[in-house]
């Protein structure tokens, strides 16, 4: 999205992809919770969508469950993407806008000299030197761009979600809704999920708080979850990775540098989702790049517009969700049992985070006052 917006702004945009195929390997649960958000940002193609879901089912530690279904207007429906096709489709749109794309090209160094960035790269095993006045780092939680540019992106363990996911074949999968499983035995400081992909397939994963993780722990918990919940499931693919859940960074720019997506910690601290925020940030960064380069001023001060626009479009929500995450981390399994149980018989259609928290507060006032939720609801 950044390359597309930059090219549309009239810039000579170059996109470097370290892998030989755009869209591989997938480290994503592939879910979009509100279809309308995606359509606001891009022209969606049918092959980008793996399946359409019409509800959510939440499971408590004591195996109770409650469902949230789509309202009559379909506003709560979501998509499970086919990220291979989705990413390639976005890259195609960037190319058609004028961006040049190099695959199997890994940036290996970044040095600023005479107002230009000199990027050392390896393209198909051959050395490559690139000069550019401005660089956008979209290189994930392990961002080397940020480190080379001197931007501190270090995270506390409690602000990282450690994840493992299987692509699973099981004809018993409910293909109409996404399922979430909570509990400290299942996923300490996080949750497990089943996201249906159609054709008897689903992304089945688990995310746990980094401070409660350890070598191989997420993977072993996921294997146990599969044995308990999907004993007939057959694993076809496995991915692991980390997600920043810290809320917004204090700064995502430097002279001639902008960070987007997970590199800028723009994923949702509560759920770990990051697709829509990354797309929004990419557009804002590309548009800001166009103005800055055309004006001849790519200083950090000139890029402040990117951060200002992100504060409105992304950061406010990230701060609210970070407070909600910290509340979630305080909950014992018994609290989770009571909260989910209290939702039975309630009209949960079309609820957002604020309205759902309000219902929980009304149903569980003593518990949530103890946890300071009155202040949280005001923030939400």
C-alpha positions in Angstrom: 0.0 0.0 0.0 2.9 2.4 0.7 4.5 1.6 -2.7 1.2 2.1 -4.4 0.4 5.4 -2.7 4.0 6.7 -3.3 3.8 5.8 -7.0 0.4 7.4 -7.3 2.0 10.5 -5.8 4.4 10.6 -8.8 7.4 9.2 -7.1 9.9 6.7 -8.5 8.9 3.9 -6.0 10.9 0.7 -5.5 9.6 -2.2 -3.4 12.1 -4.7 -2.1 10.7 -8.1 -1.1 13.2 -10.5 0.6 11.4 -13.6 -0.4 11.2 -15.0 -3.9 7.4 -14.9 -3.9 5.2 -12.2 -2.6 2.7 -13.6 -0.1 4.9 -16.4 1.1 5.4 -17.5 3.8 2.2 -16.6 5.6 2.5 -15.6 9.3 -1.0 -14.4 9.8 -4.4 -15.7 11.0 -5.8 -13.9 7.9 -9.0 -12.6 9.5 -10.7 -9.2 8.8 -13.4 -8.6 11.4 -15.4 -5.9 9.5 -15.7 -6.3 5.7 -16.6 -2.6 5.3 -13.1 -1.5 6.5 -11.4 -3.4 3.7 -13.6 -2.0 1.0 -12.8 1.5 2.3 -9.1 1.0 1.4 -8.9 -1.1 -1.7 -10.8 -2.7 -4.6 -11.3 -6.2 -3.3 -10.9 -9.1 -5.8 -12.9 -12.4 -5.3 -9.7 -14.6 -5.2 -8.4 -12.6 -2.2 -11.2 -14.1 0.0 -10.9 -17.6 1.3 -14.2 -17.6 3.2 -16.9 -15.3 4.6 -17.9 -15.6 8.3 -21.1 -14.5 9.9 -20.4 -14.6 13.6 -18.0 -15.2 16.5 -18.1 -17.8 19.3 -16.3 -17.2 22.5 -15.4 -20.1 24.8 -14.6 -19.7 28.5 -12.1 -21.9 30.5 -15.0 -24.0 31.9 -16.1 -24.8 28.3 -19.1 -22.5 28.4 -19.6 -20.5 25.2 -21.5 -17.5 23.8 -22.1 -16.5 20.2 -22.2 -13.1 18.5 -24.0 -13.2 15.1 -24.2 -10.8 12.2 -27.1 -8.3 12.5 -29.8 -8.0 9.8 -27.6 -5.5 7.9 -24.6 -7.8 7.8 -22.4 -5.2 9.5 -20.5 -7.7 11.7 -19.5 -10.1 8.9 -15.9 -10.8 8.3 -13.5 -12.3 5.8 -10.8 -14.9 6.1 -8.3 -13.8 3.5 -6.2 -15.9 1.2 -3.1 -14.0 2.0 -1.0 -15.4 -0.9 -3.5 -14.0 -3.4 -4.2 -10.9 -1.3 -0.6 -9.8 -1.0 0.1 -10.5 -4.6 -3.0 -8.6 -5.6 -1.9 -5.5 -3.7 1.6 -5.8 -5.2 0.0 -6.0 -8.7 -2.0 -2.8 -7.9 1.3 -1.1 -6.8 3.0 -2.2 -10.0 0.2 -0.9 -12.1 0.4 2.4 -10.3 4.1 2.6 -11.4 6.0 1.0 -8.6 9.0 -1.2 -9.5 9.2 -4.5 -7.5 12.2 -6.6 -6.9 11.7 -10.1 -5.3 14.4 -12.2 -3.7 16.0 -8.9 -2.7 17.2 -8.5 0.8 18.3 -5.1 2.3 21.6 -5.7 4.1 22.5 -2.2 5.3 21.4 1.5 5.4 23.7 4.5 5.6 22.7 8.2 5.3 25.1 10.5 3.4 24.7 13.9 1.8 20.9 13.8 2.4 20.4 10.5 0.7 20.0 6.9 2.0 22.4 4.4 0.5 20.9 1.0 0.7 23.0 -2.1 0.4 21.0 -5.1 -0.9 21.4 -8.6 -2.3 19.3 -9.3 -5.3 19.2 -12.9 -6.4 22.5 -13.4 -4.7 24.1 -10.4 -6.5 25.1 -7.2 -4.7 22.9 -4.1 -5.4 23.4 -0.5 -4.4 20.4 1.8 -4.2 20.1 5.5 -3.4 16.9 7.2 -2.3 16.0 10.3 -0.4 13.4 8.4 1.7 12.9 4.9 2.9 9.7 3.3 4.3 10.4 0.4 6.6 7.6 -2.3 6.4 9.8 -5.1 7.6 7.9 -6.4 10.6 8.5 -6.8 14.3 12.2 -7.6 13.7 12.6 -4.3 11.7 16.2 -3.8 10.6 15.3 -0.6 8.9 14.4 0.9 12.3 17.7 -0.3 13.9 19.8 1.0 11.0 18.0 4.4 11.3 18.5 4.6 15.0 14.8 4.2 15.9 14.2 2.3 19.2 11.6 -0.4 18.6 12.5 -2.6 21.5 9.6 -4.3 23.3 9.0 -5.5 26.8 8.1 -9.2 27.0 4.7 -8.4 28.3 4.1 -6.3 25.1 4.8 -9.2 22.7 2.4 -11.9 21.7 4.2 -15.2 20.8 2.2 -17.2 18.3 2.0 -20.6 16.6 -0.5 -21.6 14.0 -1.5 -24.7 12.0 -3.4 -25.0 8.8 -5.8 -27.8 9.7 -8.0 -30.1 7.7 -11.1 -31.3 9.6 -14.6 -31.8 8.1 -16.1 -31.0 11.5 -15.0 -27.3 11.4 -17.8 -24.8 11.7 -17.3 -22.8 8.6 -19.7 -20.0 9.5 -18.0 -18.4 12.5 -14.6 -17.6 14.1 -14.0 -19.2 17.4 -12.0 -17.9 20.4 -10.9 -19.9 23.4 -9.8 -18.3 26.6 -8.1 -19.6 29.8 -4.7 -19.7 31.4 -4.4 -23.4 30.8 -5.1 -23.0 27.1 -3.3 -19.7 26.4 -1.8 -17.8 29.3 -2.2 -14.0 28.7 -3.8 -14.7 25.3 -6.2 -16.9 23.5 -6.5 -19.7 20.9 -8.5 -19.4 17.7 -10.1 -21.3 14.9 -10.6 -19.3 11.7 -12.5 -21.2 9.0 -11.1 -21.1 5.4 -13.7 -23.2 3.6 -13.3 -26.6 2.1 -12.9 -28.2 5.5 -9.9 -26.1 6.3 -9.1 -23.6 9.2 -6.3 -21.6 10.6 -5.9 -23.0 14.2 -3.6 -21.0 16.3 -2.6 -19.8 19.7 -1.0 -16.6 21.0 0.4 -16.1 24.5 2.0 -13.2 26.3 5.7 -13.1 25.9 6.4 -12.8 29.6 4.6 -16.2 30.1 6.3 -17.9 27.1 9.4 -19.9 26.8 11.2 -22.0 24.1 8.6 -23.9 22.2 5.8 -23.2 24.7 3.3 -21.7 22.2 3.8 -24.7 19.9 3.4 -27.3 22.7 0.2 -25.5 23.9 -1.2 -25.5 20.4 -0.5 -29.2 20.0 -2.3 -29.9 23.3 -5.2 -27.7 22.1 -5.5 -29.7 19.0 -5.6 -33.0 21.0 -8.3 -31.6 23.2 -10.5 -29.8 20.7 -9.7 -31.2 17.2 -8.4 -34.8 17.7 -9.3 -35.7 14.1 -7.7 -32.6 12.6 -4.7 -33.0 10.3 -2.0 -30.4 10.2 -1.0 -29.3 6.7 1.2 -26.3 7.5 2.8 -24.6 10.5 4.0 -21.1 11.2 5.3 -19.3 14.2 6.1 -15.7 15.0 5.7 -12.7 17.2 3.3 -9.7 17.3 3.9 -6.3 19.0 1.1 -5.6 21.5 2.5 -2.4 23.0 0.3 0.3 21.7 1.7 3.1 19.5 5.4 4.0 19.4 6.5 7.4 20.6 8.0 8.1 17.2 7.9 6.2 13.9 10.0 8.6 11.8 13.5 9.9 11.4 15.2 12.0 8.7 14.2 10.3 5.5 12.6 7.3 7.3 9.0 6.2 8.1 7.9 2.9 9.7 4.6 1.2 9.0 2.8 -1.9 10.1 4.4 -4.2 12.7 7.6 -2.3 12.3 5.8 0.7 13.8 3.9 -1.5 16.4 0.6 -0.7 14.7 -1.0 -4.1 15.4 -4.0 -4.3 17.8 -2.7 -4.8 21.4 -5.8 -6.7 22.4 -6.3 -9.1 19.5 -3.0 -8.9 17.6 -4.7 -8.1 14.4 -2.8 -5.8 12.1 -3.9 -6.0 8.4 -6.3 -3.0 8.3 -4.0 -0.7 10.4 -1.0 -1.7 8.2 -2.9 -0.8 5.1 -4.0 2.5 6.5 -0.5 3.4 7.6 0.9 2.4 4.2 -1.4 4.7 2.4 -0.6 7.6 4.8 3.2 6.9 4.5 3.1 6.8 0.7 1.1 10.0 0.5 3.4 11.8 3.0 6.4 10.6 1.0 5.0 12.1 -2.1 4.6 15.5 -0.5 8.0 15.4 1.2 10.1 14.3 -1.8 8.4 16.7 -4.2 9.1 19.6 -1.7 12.7 18.6 -1.4 12.4 18.3 2.4 12.5 14.8 3.8 13.5 15.7 7.3 11.9 14.3 10.4 10.0 17.6 10.8 8.6 17.3 7.3 7.4 13.8 8.0 5.5 14.8 11.1 2.4 14.9 9.1 2.5 11.1 8.8 2.6 10.7 12.6 -0.1 13.3 13.1 -2.4 11.5 10.7 -1.6 8.1 12.3 -2.5 9.5 15.7 -6.0 10.2 14.4 -6.5 7.1 12.1 -4.7 4.5 14.2 -3.0 5.5 17.5 -6.1 6.6 19.4 -7.6 3.2 19.0 -4.3 1.4 19.8 -4.1 3.3 23.1 -7.7 2.3 24.0 -7.0 -1.4 23.1 -3.8 -1.4 25.1 -5.8 -0.4 28.2 -8.3 -3.2 27.4 -5.4 -5.7 27.0 -4.0 -4.8 30.4 -7.4 -5.4 31.9 -7.6 -8.8 30.2 -4.3 -9.8 31.6 -5.6 -9.3 35.2 -8.4 -11.8 34.8 -8.3 -15.2 36.4 -10.0 -18.1 34.8 -12.9 -17.8 37.2 -13.3 -14.1 36.1 -13.4 -15.2 32.5 -16.0 -17.9 33.3 -18.2 -15.3 35.0 -17.8 -12.7 32.3 -18.6 -15.0 29.4 -21.4 -16.6 31.3 -23.0 -13.2 32.0 -23.5 -12.6 28.3 -26.1 -15.4 27.9 -29.4 -14.0 26.8 -28.0 -10.6 25.9 -28.4 -9.1 22.4 -24.8 -9.0 21.2 -25.5 -8.2 17.6 -23.2 -5.6 16.1 -21.4 -4.9 19.4 -18.1 -3.1 19.3 -15.5 -3.1 22.1 -17.0 -0.3 24.1 -20.6 -1.6 24.0 -19.4 -5.1 24.9 -17.4 -3.8 27.9 -20.4 -1.8 29.0 -22.6 -4.9 29.1 -19.9 -6.8 31.0 -19.7 -3.9 33.5 -23.4 -3.8 34.1 -23.5 -7.6 34.6 -20.4 -7.9 36.7 -20.0 -4.5 38.6 -18.1 -5.7 41.6 -15.5 -7.7 39.7 -15.0 -4.9 37.1 -14.9 -2.1 39.7 -12.2 -4.1 41.4 -10.2 -4.2 38.2 -10.8 -0.5 37.4 -13.0 -1.0 34.4 -15.0 2.2 35.0 -11.9 4.2 33.9 -11.4 1.8 31.0 -14.9 2.3 29.7 -14.4 6.1 29.7 -11.2 5.6 27.6 -13.0 3.3 25.2 
